[in-house]
């Protein structure tokens, strides 16, 4: 039996969005970014759109990051259970790298005809060393989704060895019924070699099978004891397809590591017996064309 496997080339991103392949955002390209805030502020942003901050490290603008881990820390010193992350699409326009403290354009980049200021990762501009963007015009930003705190923590952290997690597998209705009858089986191959391909990200699983009619897709919700986990965090990793032969039970691809086009996390479980099926659900609706643009006129 030939079972579905997830392709190395991930599902198509929303129209106009490009994968995170280059460190600095390219001029006039569109990227997925994140903004951490409180639940109350998130609701207000959903109602009225983003607004410029009055000031900040890079001056006025909307502060965002392509790094979900960074965005999930905000607001700093705020109760964890009240934090959420707003996921957005941003056309960055013309980009200026601000790569040192007291940069001559640190707060005047917009007056010099730039639309976005970008702070590279691994610099001393911010204590975390993670990248940051400041977008001058909120009309460049479209909201896609709001991620609750449990999802944020889960998707940015490597699965712990020998722990059990909820995961998802997208497939067709017919194959889902066959999996219910006979259980999961290893794919013959894939980006991470043989195994069962799953994700803790429901959004990702909802896109599978790629190019299949949406009304015939279903998602299988499962519990997985991951055993010993190996992070495969870049293309041509020496253990990319041999992790199981080095004593690992699950291979994990972190979000935003350049392995897949969508930037969403992925897991490959070697032994199907580690997987317990819970139920079938409908795929999460993820609009290909965000229906509205948040911002002010």
N, C-alpha and C positions, 0 to 999 in steps of 0.2 A: 504494500500500500504506500503511495506517495503522499506524505503529509506536508501541509503548508509550512513554509519556512520564511522568515523575514529576510527581505533583500538587503544587500549591502548598501545599495542606493535606496535611501529611505523614502518615505512618502513625500509627495509634492508639497512644498511649503505654500502658504497663501500667495496669491499673485503678487509679483514684484518683490517678494522677500528673498534674500539670498542667504546661504549658509554662512556661518561664522568661520571663514577661511583665512582672513588676514587680520593681524593684530589691530591695526588702526581701521576704524570704519572708513570705507571708501566714499568719496564725495558722491552725493546724489543717489545713494543706494538706500534700500529699506532693510531694517533689521528688527528682529525680535528683541525686546528689552523688558526690564522689570522695574517696578517702583514699590518699595515697601512702605506701608502706612498702617494706621489703625483701622478697625472695622468701620467706625463712624466716619472717618475721613474718606475711606474707600467709597462708602455710600454717597457721600457728597460729590465726590469726583464723578461717580457714575451718573449722577443727576445733572451736574452743571459743567463737567469737563475739568481738565487740568487748568491750573493757573500758575503763572510765574511765581516763584519765591521772590521775596523782596531783596534778598541777598544770599550769600553763601560763599564757599571757597572759590567758585568760578563766577561769582556775581549773580545777577538775576537769571531766571530760567527754570525749567523743569528738570530735576535731577533723576537720572535713570542709570541702569547698568545692564549690560548683556550677561552679567554674572548673577544667576539666581541666588547663589549662596550669599553674595553681598547684600542684595536687596532684602533677603529674608531676615537680616539683622536689624532692620529699621521698623519703627522708630527705636533708636538706641535707648536702653534702660526702660523700655515700655514692657508691660506684662506680656509674656510670650503668647498666652492664649488669646490676646486681643490683636495680634499682628496678622496682617494679610499682605499678599503681594498682588499687585495689578500687573497683568501681562499685556504688553502693548506691541504694536507695529510702529516703527518710526522711520520716516524719510529724513535722513540726517542733513541733507543739503550739503553745504560746503563746511568741511570739518577742519578745526585747528587743534593740533596736539599741544596740550599744556603739560610739559614733562618735567617741570622743576618749580620749586617754590620761588615766589617773587618773579615769575615769568613776566616779561614786559606786557603781555596781553592777557594776564591771568583773569582780569575782570573787564577787559575792553575788547575781547575777541569779536563781539557782535558789531561794535562800532568800526571794526576793520573788515566788515563784509563776510563774517563767518556765521553759519547757522547753528553749529554745534561745537562745543568744546569737549575734548576727549582727554581724560587722564589715563595714561597707560598703566597696565598692571606692573607690579614689582618696582614701583617708584616710592619716593618718600613724601609724596603729596598727601597721602592718606595712611593712617596707621595700619590698616588691613593689607595694603599693597594690592588691592583688587581694583579693577578698572572702573571708571565712572564717566558718565556723559552728562552734559548740561545742554538741553535743547532750548533755544530762545523762544520759539513760537509754538505754543501748545497745539496749534492747528496742524502741525506735522505729526501728531500723535493720534493713533487709533487704538482704542481699548479692545482687547480680544477676550480676556478672561480674568477672573479674580480667584486666586489660589488661597485656600484656608491654611492656617498654621501647620496642621498635621501633615498635609500634603507637602508643604515647603520643606519641612525637616526631613521627611521621608525621601524625597526625590534628590536631595543634594548630598545625602550621606550614603556611604557604601553599606550594603547589607552586612550586618555583623555575622561572624561565623556561627553556625549551628543555631541560628534564630529562625523563627517562622514568620513569614510575611504574606499579606494579601497581594496577589498579582493578577494580571489580566492577559488573555490570549484572544486575539481577534480572528474570526474565521467565518465560513459560510454557515447557513442554517443546517444544511445537510451534513456537513462535516462535523458540526457541533454535536448533532445527534449520534453520529458514529463514535465520536470521542466519549460521549456519555456512556455508550454501550461497552466500548472496549478499552477505554483509557487513552492517555497520550502515548505517542510513540516518538522516538528520536527522528528528527529530520536527517536526511543523508548527509547534508552539508549546509553551509551558510557562512555568514561573516565570521562567526566564532566556531565553525566546525559543526559536527553532529551534536544534537541535543534538542531540547524543547525551548523555544523562544518565547519569552514572557516579558512583561514590563509592570512595574508598580504604577506606571502612569497610564490611567484610563484613556486619556486623550490619544496617546500613541496607539494603544491597542485598537481603538475605535476606527483607525484608518485602514485596518486590514480585513480581508485581502485587498491590496492596492489595485485600483482600477476595476474593482468589483462593484456591482450595483449596491448602493447604500441600503436599500430596503431588504437585501438578502444577507446583510452582515449581522453577526451577533458577537458578543463578547462573553467568554467563559471566565467566571470569577473563580480563583483557586487559592488554596493555602499551600505555601511552599516552605519546607525546611531546607534552607539553602546549603547546609553543610559548610564546607570550607570554601571561601570565596576568593577569587582572584580578579583584581581590577585590570581590565584591558583598556587603557586610556589613550592609545594613539594607534594610527594605522601602522601595519607591519611590526606590531609588538611581537617579540620573540616567542611568546606563548599564545599568540592570537588564536591558533587552532589546536594547540597541544596542551592547554592548561590542565585537562583532565589527567593526562599522563604524568603530570607533576604533582598529583595528589589533591587537586581541587575538584569540588563538586559543582560549582557554579562559576560562570564567568560574568562579570558585571561591567557594562560600558557606562561610564558616568555621563551626566548631561553636559552638553556644550564642550565636548572634548575633541570634536572634529572627526569622530568615527562615523557618524550618521548625519544626513543632511538636516533632519529636523532639530538636532541638538537635544533630543529627549533620551532618557535613560533606557537601557535594555539589559535583560538577563538571559543567559543560556544555561539551562539546568541539564546536566548529563543524564541523570537517572530519572525516568518518568515516575518511579515509585515514590519519589520525594514530593509529588504533587497530589493534592487532594482537591477534587472538584467540589465547589460549593453550589453554584447556580449559573444560569444564563441570564444576561441582561442585554438591553438594547445598547448600541454604541452611544457614546457621549456625542451630542451634536456639537460639531466644531465648524463654524461658518467659514467657507472658503473666501467669502467676501464679507468682512466685517460690515454690519449694516449701517453703522453710523460713525461719524467722526466727532470725537470729543475735543472741544476746544472753544475758544471764544472768538467772536467776530469783532 
